[in-house]
């Protein structure tokens, strides 16, 4: 009769240390990438909120038959439609606005007013992130056409 040897082969300590070192290296590379991904998602969300807010204000003016204000508070970094639907931007963002003086508020808030006939007071809103990314939203006064451009693009 033959005797069988029962060997339970496992992993050596060196093999386990190599695997742990590889996993630590991969995790070390993934953490900065996740930070950049978060910044990118935060920027895209902020840009989308600005564009959608302008379009909602325009739609509400046309649909409700009355003027609707898109209010930009550059000091507090907030955006609202007729004092409702307030959107607050994090400190990593800056808001700048160029709007018609006649419709701006006394407390320094910039206003783009959309009228029920499809026109607006017009204006530009610049949204910039600390990462250097940014966009400029332009609202044309005659037909309230809303367009977006990069901050580095020349506008006519």
Beta strands, then each sheet from edge to edge (+ up, - down):
strand 1: 68-73
strand 2: 78-81
strand 3: 84-88
strand 4: 93-99
strand 5: 110-114
strand 6: 123-129
strand 7: 134-139
strand 8: 146-150
sheet 1: 3+ 2- 1+ 5-
sheet 2: 4+ 6- 7+ 8-
end
